Amino acid sequence: MDAALAGELFQQDETLDEMLTWVDWPDGNPLSPYLVSYGLGLMKADFGSGIGGVGHSGDTEGGYHVFVFHLPDQDMTISGAVNAYDYKAGFLLIPSALEILVPGYTAPEPEVAFTPPITDADGNVIPGSIATIETVTLGGVEQTVTIRGADTTKPVLLFLHGGPGMPSSPWATWNNVHADLEANFVVVHWDQRGAGKSFSEDLTAEDMHMENFVSDTLELTDILRQRFDQDKIFLFGHSWGSGLGFETLRVNSEPYYAYIASAVSPDWNSTQEMGYEKVLELARQANDTEAIQALESLQPFDPTNPEHTGMKNQFLSQYLVGDFHTEGLEQAWLDYVLEGKSPEYPSAYLTQTLAGLDFTRQTTGLEVMTIGYDHARDFPVSPIPVHFFAGRYDYQCPGELAEEYYNFLEAPTKSFTWFEDSAHDVMYDEPGEFNQEMIRIANEILNPD
């Protein structure tokens, strides 16, 4: 029956027309500048210097990505395979082959990352501002920082991103979410070792322990203090970054005015177990048979099993109690980078970023799952002010557990702020409120009167 229906379908004129129709790829697509358009099972590419072709690429069950393109004007067909699921492989390797095979051919220039200048209402660059992407060496490893601020005399704010392995710098200028911060701080987005532009295949598992990240944090802090002539800076940590921040304070809190910790996980097992219980409760309330069966199949839930936590997180996102609470925001956040719209992270860096995320999860991520950390045990007293942020709908790192740790922690001053319309990523769900709270904390410390 299926074959008969298919046969009838392919006898229709509109089916053939559809098959022969080329659809333009949007600007900023991840395979820019090579991919031009696509049809049914085929892609049309422009490799520059007037050389174009038609071909196909795809993954095999054996773990390879294979590609083949015919270049009619050169009467040439180029095919190949790489031992990874890398859909960009052909588009990156074919220009290299053409430089050897075709005299005078020059491959298109790769996309260059940049961060836009900070300007006034008339579009003029603000004197004394900074907007730069730079490389620093921390612990012997080259790492990337994106630095933005309207006034370099303002206090420095160092972001410790989450993940581990998920840099914040690709979204440094997304929808101007950090514009108010940049007016009041010198904001530093740091791609930690193994993350984003700081990923290198030379890194090994021995380079990815917590103590390496703590040492890097303190080394970068000293670099920033010296560069901007500041005795102390502000430290912000999100999710995994919040744990890194507490570990850093445990070693040395002296370089910091205060620590702001968002999406805190006081201990791994309790955090994962509460998230699992919540999402199963939501699935049952929604009578979502598919979700219930999938989640119950994990019982007994193992918080140290990446497959268990991964499935839990998938359903948390579905019910808007995972990374984002705002409907549609997670997809917009992803598309901004996947479609090559981020100036800080053009599509040329996508493969490197995904490789770094996978590597970091298999190294640092597994260590975090199994070391048995406990903030209340390891860091019961802080010598400096600590301020907690929590999304009311965050069950990646439930705020209830963070609030318990907040009540336990002794600090010179401390505060706990609920973001009522946020899940895990409060800086994106409620950017205005997030920026206001950050500025409030800084003003209370720097201008106590």
Buried (B, 14 or more C-beta within 10 A) or exposed (E): EEEEEEEEEEEEEEBEEEEEEBEEBEEBBBBBBBBBBBBEEBBBBBBBBEBBBBBBBEEEEEEBBBBBBBBEEBEBEBBBBBEEEBBBBBBBBBBEBBBEEBEEBEBEEEBEBEBEBBEEEEEEEBEEBBBEBEEBEBBEBEBBBBBBBBBBEBBBBBBBBBBBBBBBBBBBBBEEBBBBBBBBBBBBBBBBBBBBBBBBEEBEEEBBBBEBBBBBBBBBBEBBBEEBEBEBBBBBBBBBBBBBBBBBBEEEBEBBBBBBBBBBBBBBBBBBBBBBBBBBEBBBEEEBEEBBEBBEEBEEBBBBEEEBBEBBBBBBBBBBBBBBBBEEBBEEBEEBBBBBBBBBBBBBBBBBBBBBBBBBBBBBBBBBBEEEBBBEEEBEEBEBBBBBBBBBBBBBBBBEBBBBBBEEBEBEEBBBBBBEEBBBBBBBBBBEBBBEBBBEBBEBBEEEE
